[in-house]
Amino acid sequence: MTLVVRRIAIAGDLHGLWDTQDHELLERLNPDGILFVGDLSEGDIGLLKLIVKIPIPIFVILGNHDRGKDGTGDLLKTQLNILGEKHCCWGLGKWGISDISVLGARPCSSGGGYFLSREVKGAFGDISLEESARLIALGASQAPLGNPLIILSHSGPTGLGSESYSPCGRDWKKPPIDWGDKDLSIAIDRIREIRVPDLVVFGHTHHQLSRNQGNRITFTKDLWGTCYLNVACVPRKGINSLGHNLSHFSWVEFDSKHLIHISHRWYLSDGTLAYEEVLLKK
């Protein structure tokens, strides 16, 4: 029997740093799919239209910097219409990789427990914490048990630590506290009654801490075996000592049923791997 390895690239918070060169890089890397954790570019419709043209399976969950600031949710609705089924939130998504399930959490999260902006309420309604957790867990129940399950969120769940350097820790204001999503944490607890999620990917809390406090812990694994990966390397583009352009992707691989590799990677424009931080390898 031939072993099938699925390779998935994950783009952290873009904050506008995405262009046609990223498309060319993806063509060279040729992953089976790509996930976006949100904070694309403050509601930039042009960037969104560029992303949906990527010719491989993609899923996007919008972040707090994507909701728009119109107070109505109209700009958010426009973005959701452009993305269509490529936006994955509050349920199980449908993409071109039939043997890996992706479950979307709450869109446009700003972390800090549970909060819905006026824009999110305008686009989705006034959804309570309990209803949000229920919808996420319900989506997981609809995923084939034989498939690996990825949960895609903008902010990670509560419970991963309360230090400034924790995966979802608040580093921009004292005291440092757990700044994760409470509804996602509740949902994961309920999902475990059916199955153990393989991977939770998120951004929002940047890798480099504020006020020169150092770097964040970006990967952890809980007692049940679920891996948590913060992919918010910001900025995601840079230049090395030789003046060559670099682009960041996080990278995960599955061998049909199991998660076998997680890393943060920096690539040159020609697709050469310039640097890799391996977080999990089996």
N, C-alpha and C positions, 0 to 999 in steps of 0.2 A: 504493500500500500504506500503510495506517495504521500509524503508529509507536506501539507500546505502551510506556508508561513505567510501570515498577513502583516503588512508593514503600514503603520499609520503615522503620519506626520501631524503634529499639533502646533498651531500657531498661538502664541501668547498674546497678551494685550497689544494690539497693533498701534494705536494712537496715531493713525494716518500713515504709518510706515509700511506700505504695501503698494507694489506697482507691477508693470508687465514683466520686469526682470524676475520677480518672484514666481510668476507663471513659468518662465523659462527654466528657472531653477527646479521647480517641481517636476517639469517634464524630464529633466535629467535624473532626478532622484527616483521618479516613478513609484511613489508609494501607492498602496491600494486605496487609500482614502486620506482625507485631511479634516481635522476638527479645528474650529475657531472658538475660543472661550470668551469672546466679546471685547468690549471697549475698542471697537474698530476705528471710529473717527468722528465722534460727536455728530452722528447722523448724516455723514457725507454720503449722499445718494450715489455719486459717481464712483466712489470706492466700492460701495456695495454692488453696483452693477458689474464692476470688474471682477469681484470675487465670485459671483454666480456663474461667470463664464469659465471657471476652472473645469477642465474636461475630465475630472475624476470625481468619484463620490465625495461630497462634502456635507458637513453639518455645522451649523452656526448656532450659538446661543448669544443673544445680545447682552451687553453689559450696561452698567449704570451710565456710562458715557455715551451710550447709543440711544437713550430714551428720548432725547430731544428736551428742550426747555420751554415748550409752548404752553404747558399747563393743561393741554387737552388730550394728548396722545395721538394727534393727527400725524405728526412726523413719524412717530413710532409705528403707526398703522401702515404708512407708506413703505417703510423699511420691511415690515412683515410681508406686505404684498409682493415686494420685489424678491424676497427670499423664498416665499412659498413654502414648499415642503423641505427646503434646505434649512429652515429654521426649526430647531428642535427644543421644545419647552413643555413642561407639565405633561410629559407622556413619552411614549415610545416612538422614535422616528423611523422613517422608511428611507433607506439609502441603498446603494448598489452593492453592498457587501452583505450577502444573505446569511453568512455564518458568524457575524458579530453584531450584537444588539447594542444600540445607543439609546440611552434614556435621558431626556432633557429635564433639568430641574427648573427652578423659578427664573424667569428672564429678568434682566436689568437689575440684578441684585446689587446693593451697595454694602452688603455685609451687615454686621452689627446686630445679629439676631433675626429680626423680621421687620421689614418696612416696605410698603408699596408707595411709590411716588404717584402724584396726580396723573402723570402720563401713563403709567402702567395701569392704573385704575381705569383711565379713559379707554385704553385699548383692550383690556381683559376683564374689567369689572373689579369690584372690591372683594378680592379673594382673601379669606382668613388664613391664618397660620395653619390651622387644622385642615382646611380644605386643600391648601397647597401641599402639605405633607401627604394627604390622602391621594391626590392626583399623581404625585411622583411615585408612590408605592403601587398604585393601581397600574401604572405603566409598566413597572417591573414585572408584575404578575402576568402580563401579556407577552413577555419575551420567552422564546423557546428555552427550555431548561438546558438544552444541549449547547446553546450558544454562550460564549463569553459575554459578560455584561459590562459595558462602560457607562458610567454616569457623567454627563456633560453639564457643567455648571459654571457660572461666572465667579461666584465666591464659593469657597469650600465649606464644609459643614463645621458646626461647633464640635468641640471635643478633641481637637488636635493640638491643644496647648494654649496657654495664656501669656506666654512670653512674647516680647516684641519680635523675636526671631522665629517664633512658631510658624507653621505653614499658613495659618490665617490670623496671626497675631497683629494687634494694632501697634504700629511703630511710629506713627506721626503725631501721637498725642499721649501724654502721661496721665494715669498709669497705663502700662501695657495690659491689654485684656484680650480674651478670645473674641475675635471679630468675625467668626464664621456664621453660617446660616443655620438657624435653629430648625426650620422646617425640613431642611435637607437631612439634618442629623436624625430627626424623628423618623423621616421616611426610610433612611438606611436601617434603623433599628427594626422597622416593620418588614422591610425587604428580607432581612436575615431570617425571618420566620419561614420564608420560602426557599431562599438561596443566598449565597454570599456574593455580593458584587465583586467583580474582579478588579475594577479600576475606577477611581473617581478623579477626573481631571478638571482643573479650574485655574483661574488667574486672580485678578483683582489686587491682591496684596503682592507688590513687586518684590523681586528677588533682592535687590539692593535696598537696604533699609535707609530711612531718612536720618538726617543729622549725623552722617558718617558712623552709624552704629554697626556697620558690617553687613553681613549677608544672611538671608533667611534660610531656614531649613526648607528644602523644596520637595522632599520625598519622605514618606513614612509608610509603615505597614501596621495594621491593627492586629489584635489577637485572633480575629476570625480569618485573617488572610487577605483582607481588602487592601489594595495599594492606593495611596493618595499622592497625586502629582500636581504640584503648583508649577505652571508653565509661564508665569508672568515675568519673563526676562525683558526688562524695559530699560533702554530702547533695544529693540530686537535686531537692529542693524548697527554695524560698527566697522572699523578699519583696523587691520592688524599692523604690526611694526614695519611691514614692507609696503604699506599703503594700499593693500588689497581690500576690497569690500567683503564684508562678512554678513551672513544672515543666520538668525537663530531659529531652529525648530526643536521642539521636544519630539522624541521618537519612541514608539512602542511597537512591539512585535508579539504576535500570537501564533502558536503552532496548532491550529485547528481548535483546540479546547483550552489551552493554557497560555497565560501571560508569561513570556520567556525573556523579554528584554525591555528595559526602560532607560533612556538616556537623554541628556541635554546635548545638543549638537550645534556647532558653528560651521557653516559651509562657505566656501569660496563661490564666486559667481558661476564657475564652470562645473559645480557639483562636487568638487573635491572636499572631503571632510577635513577641516582644519583643526578642530578640537572636539573632543567628546568626553563628557562626564558620565560614566556608566553608573547607574543607580541600582539596577537589577539585571542579573544575567543568570539564566538557568541552562 
